[in-house]
């Protein structure tokens, strides 16, 4: 029999054979549930008399089993006798369906939708949805009786049970037994080694709850109203690796509710938490539950928040009466805290005390204060709804945090917060202001190799998708107005921002939360970059990918180490990061950075000529024929697309490839390839000396520049002798005439935005006089440069820069 439906049974196939003679019957066969498993049946008996049957279960799906057992009480064994004949139908006829084929198909579609909605409503009325149950059940059932109304069973089963999303390897086998009648009378049962994860099908459970529980008790069936008395048993129960002890666990099921009397405590707690009262199995029936705890009884509850909260010491007195329904609960009672010490995300809150009152559907903080860290202080007062986010409080919940020093592996800042919390406790809206100042936040990489490997694996899986992604602007259909720089949630930068948001905050909404940065606040990424930032950001929306920001941050000063060159912010430019709602958490950046780079050190004797084309018409002006090139990097655009929106230019103008080589690329390439050893001094200077001097320059707010670089110079007295003799016969050896390498120190200062004065000297050479240089930049294409030394030698240069 394929797909039979009989007295509550839904099967894929039934294979049955048997015999019947003189009201005696014998039946054997196999039943196959819709998804998996097999049920072997062997039964014999007499109509209206004795029944005996053996049923064996092999790998039966537990969700099908639960649904079938739940339907058995509604099966009507006795049915009225059918009477009548076909003649009673008279002129009965089936009329054709009216309407067109389209209307019939439309009605058919509506009926499917209605059927789906009805199934969902039926699921909501059930204690739990059996479709979320996974596993298998093996067992042997012996059935005896004198009729369908007087049947007793002896059941012994085992197997594994888990919920959707859990792995079978994490589950230990369970065992269960049941002995007694099915319709009237009393019996006993035992159910052991059920994983706590199954409780998530009935009630919300903490993710850190592990271990198993069981039930052992008796039942009585009368007047179609079962009564069950059971003892609750814990085995290896832990909450965030803390052992949970069950001191008392009494359950009494009657009708559509369960009466509970439970006492729990942590292994390190001296006082328990007691729960006593009535919980309905139907969401529309009333709740009557009392929760009470004293001393350190609530300590084990810190496991509910995972590793976010840890309770070290103190006392808490809780008395709570929960009424209402599961859909609309109400709470009355109070919570008094005395001298508590908590650790919240590695931050210690000391001397926490206060009084919190539960007033039906609202929570009122009458007084709550404590100490955070060495100098920090936290206080709170006000009220918030428990479950109804639309309820408005006359005095909303306010949280003040002062002088809080937040120090971690990626940050060291001082914060001041004045938060306003509205909405409901289960779905809060956070507004107000948070000030972050005097410190830094570091964007360093995680050292957790496992997380890095997972990140790489995810990238590998998604690489084909990323390649196909296009910018949102490219998908514009030209019909609706285009939001400039629309948010692109697929970019790595956006994932970096949103990936750091804890999942536990997904129910929190920001309502114009103002985050103020500065003064003396830095964002660093060692050893690449460091910036001092001031400004504010307004955060709105649900914490998650859809969170958006509005605001303006100014980069006051800072530096970036690229290759072997240190770039500093050009303080004459705005240098801002602008946040707009259409871009989510990705700012629009507009910055300009500059650096003065000494030209590549070369021995003049090795140059074939001093062609002006080699110096781009600017000549070499400093000691030893050295010169500086001013390099500018300008970036403007969304932060996640800066690689496509930056410009590189220099004074004097040089091609981009030559500039990249000048700021370190060519020097490193030549050194690693075994090229001319004269580049070694330049690499040494730019790799080790420049970052140090960059930090010193930053301390003087970028007006003062200090440089240290090598150059090749001639001895002045040898040059004078060579001019006087005007002869090739010189007593000096070629090594004496050859240029020698010397370290040149330059200190410069910006007198104005256009005028710069600098002094050059060679600390290790007394025979080379210091030299002063002054430059006037009239505009971006026109400048004047002049220099003089201690001996009165003067030279000047008029610079006209043209690019074509």
Secondary structure as UniProt FT lines:
FT   STRAND          5..6
FT   TURN            7..8
FT   STRAND          9..21
FT   TURN            22..23
FT   STRAND          24..33
FT   STRAND          38..46
FT   TURN            47..48
FT   STRAND          51..60
FT   HELIX           62..72
FT   TURN            73..74
FT   HELIX           86..89
FT   TURN            90..91
FT   HELIX           101..125
FT   HELIX           130..132
FT   STRAND          133..147
FT   TURN            148..149
FT   STRAND          150..163
FT   TURN            164..165
FT   HELIX           168..170
FT   STRAND          174..181
FT   STRAND          185..195
FT   HELIX           196..201
FT   TURN            207..208
FT   STRAND          209..221
FT   TURN            223..224
FT   STRAND          227..239
FT   TURN            240..241
FT   STRAND          242..254
FT   TURN            255..256
FT   STRAND          257..266
FT   TURN            267..268
FT   STRAND          273..280
FT   TURN            283..284
FT   STRAND          288..293
FT   TURN            295..296
FT   HELIX           297..305
FT   TURN            306..307
FT   STRAND          309..324
FT   STRAND          329..344
FT   TURN            345..346
FT   STRAND          347..360
FT   STRAND          362..372
FT   TURN            373..375
FT   STRAND          376..385
FT   TURN            389..390
FT   STRAND          396..407
FT   STRAND          411..424
FT   TURN            425..426
FT   STRAND          427..442
FT   HELIX           449..468
FT   HELIX           472..475
FT   TURN            484..485
FT   TURN            489..490
FT   HELIX           492..499
FT   HELIX           503..505
FT   TURN            506..507
FT   STRAND          509..525
FT   TURN            526..528
FT   STRAND          529..542
FT   TURN            545..546
FT   STRAND          548..562
FT   TURN            563..564
FT   STRAND          565..569
FT   TURN            571..572
FT   STRAND          576..579
FT   HELIX           581..583
FT   TURN            584..585
FT   STRAND          588..598
FT   HELIX           604..606
FT   TURN            612..617
FT   HELIX           623..625
FT   STRAND          628..638
FT   HELIX           639..644
FT   STRAND          646..651
FT   HELIX           656..660
FT   HELIX           661..665
FT   HELIX           666..672
FT   TURN            673..674
FT   TURN            677..678
FT   HELIX           679..684
FT   HELIX           685..689
FT   HELIX           690..699
FT   TURN            700..702
FT   STRAND          704..713
FT   HELIX           716..725
FT   HELIX           734..737
FT   STRAND          740..750
FT   STRAND          755..761
FT   TURN            763..764
FT   TURN            766..767
FT   STRAND          771..779
FT   TURN            780..781
FT   STRAND          782..789
FT   TURN            790..791
FT   STRAND          794..800
//
